[in-house]
Amino acid sequence: MLQTEIKDELLFVKINRPEKRNAINDELLLSIETVFTTIPAGIKCAIIYGEGSHFSAGLDLSALRERDIVEGLRHSRMWHRVMERIQFGTVPVIAVLHGACVGGGLEIAAACHIRVAEKSTFYALPEGQRGIFVGGGASVRLPKLIGMARMTDMMLTGRVLTAEEGLTYGLSQYVTEEGKGLEKAVELAKKIASNAEITNYALMHVLPKIVDSGQTEGLMMESLIAAISSASPEAQKRLQDFLEGRAKKVI
Ligand code: 1HE
């Protein structure tokens, strides 16, 4: 149900359950956890995408048996744990979206660092209509991407957002023609792979903590990571390369 492939410094992770629209059951979720917990050394960026005509239809509803409260809590916390493996793993993760990116599928996409949406992508949170609530971290991550009002609207009314709306609202950073998402993701991944490791680390592990903290603590954390990164030999070399005309300009 999950296929991985390594090409150069990039890890490709394919959700491969098209007959069920890449609905996520526990087995698939746990294999996502394993993959993102055991990223081999030397990998610089990962790309996750879906086989078939949809990225993911979200939680496998056929497995949604009656759970008691504690089982329900454990299940949601398992999703949280796996989403954290994606968000706070060793490498930045790019999600390539197409077709349905709904419910738990949108929660997986939201745990990634960059989202590239092909034109067919649509976003929804059908939990509102199914009589349940999001449980895979959407209530924390989505308001940061699109704001609380838009998430509330999606859940209260079942609103489906198009790829273009998703781009405007901040659900994705890029929209591509159909079938071109992976190509775009590889282009972005190569840029990410060429960054200093400390920069990618700071963006993945420090920036989210700064965003979650108060201004005073956030500014101090920023100063600390700025000082640490600029004192690294890699940064010193890159600065020298620029000053001596060997580095690429911004444009
Ligand atoms: C599924 C699922 C699923 C499809 N769980 N089996 N997510 C949802 O509420 C979305 C439900 N799915 C849909 O609205 C549609 O399937 C799609 C719009 C995504 C795709 O439509 P379509 O016409 O391409 O496919 P289909 O004919 O609806 O589905 C094909 C098969 O996949 C069919 O099974 P089959 O055995 O009859 O062929 C469907 O039953 C199956 N399938 N989606 C199980 N989700 C951490 S908490 C997160 C909470 C949530 O994610 S709630 C949102 C769940």
Boltz pocket constraint, residues with backbone or C-beta under 6 A from the ligand:
constraints:
  - pocket:
      binder: B
      contacts: [[A, 18], [A, 19], [A, 20], [A, 21], [A, 23], [A, 24], [A, 53], [A, 54], [A, 56], [A, 57], [A, 58], [A, 59], [A, 60], [A, 61], [A, 62], [A, 76], [A, 79], [A, 100], [A, 102], [A, 103], [A, 104], [A, 105], [A, 107], [A, 125], [A, 126], [A, 127], [A, 130], [A, 133], [A, 134], [A, 135], [A, 136]]
      max_distance: 6.0
